[in-house]
Amino acid sequence: MPIVINLDVMMAKRKMSLNELAQKVDLTLANLSIFKTGKAKAVRFSTLESICEALDCQPGDLLEFRKED
């Protein structure tokens, strides 16, 4: 998949657990885990905004495009 999710990297930088982030952004642990593992097919801008606010980061810190060979 050419879009890579770097949520785990940002969570580690902020020393925040998945449980803590799920509570802050008001998402279920299961849905946040799907996003974190890159299995999500879409993400709402409101969800992305909440995650960025909780982690004090930009969307580009969470999403990365990698060209497939």
C-alpha positions as CSV (number, residue, x, y, z in Angstrom):
1,M,0.0,0.0,0.0
2,P,1.5,3.3,-1.0
3,I,0.1,5.3,1.9
4,V,1.9,4.5,5.2
5,I,0.4,5.3,8.6
6,N,3.0,6.6,11.1
7,L,0.7,6.8,14.1
8,D,2.8,4.4,16.2
9,V,5.9,6.7,15.6
10,M,4.0,9.8,16.7
11,M,2.6,8.0,19.7
12,A,6.0,6.9,20.7
13,K,7.4,10.4,20.4
14,R,4.6,11.7,22.6
15,K,4.9,8.7,25.0
16,M,1.2,8.0,24.6
17,S,-0.5,4.6,24.6
18,L,-3.2,3.5,22.2
19,N,-5.7,3.4,25.1
20,E,-4.9,6.9,26.1
21,L,-5.2,8.2,22.6
22,A,-8.5,6.4,22.0
23,Q,-9.9,8.1,25.1
24,K,-8.6,11.6,24.0
25,V,-10.1,11.3,20.5
26,D,-13.2,9.5,21.5
27,L,-12.7,6.5,19.2
28,T,-13.0,2.8,20.0
29,L,-9.7,1.0,20.6
30,A,-10.6,-1.3,17.7
31,N,-11.1,1.5,15.2
32,L,-7.9,3.3,16.2
33,S,-6.0,0.0,15.9
34,I,-7.3,-0.5,12.4
35,F,-6.0,3.0,11.5
36,K,-2.7,2.4,13.2
37,T,-2.0,-0.9,11.4
38,G,-2.8,0.7,8.0
39,K,-5.9,-1.5,7.4
40,A,-8.3,1.4,7.3
41,K,-9.6,2.2,3.8
42,A,-10.6,5.8,4.7
43,V,-10.3,8.3,7.5
44,R,-12.6,11.2,8.2
45,F,-11.0,14.6,8.4
46,S,-12.7,15.2,11.8
47,T,-11.0,12.0,13.1
48,L,-7.6,13.0,11.6
49,E,-8.1,16.5,13.1
50,S,-8.8,15.0,16.6
51,I,-5.7,12.7,16.4
52,C,-3.5,15.6,15.3
53,E,-4.8,17.8,18.1
54,A,-4.2,15.0,20.7
55,L,-0.7,14.3,19.5
56,D,0.2,17.9,18.7
57,C,1.2,17.1,15.1
58,Q,0.4,17.7,11.5
59,P,-1.5,15.3,9.2
60,G,1.8,14.8,7.3
61,D,3.4,13.5,10.4
62,L,0.9,10.6,10.4
63,L,0.5,9.9,6.7
64,E,3.3,9.2,4.2
65,F,3.2,8.3,0.5
66,R,5.6,5.7,-0.7
67,K,5.8,5.0,-4.4
68,E,5.4,1.3,-5.3
69,D,8.0,-0.2,-7.6
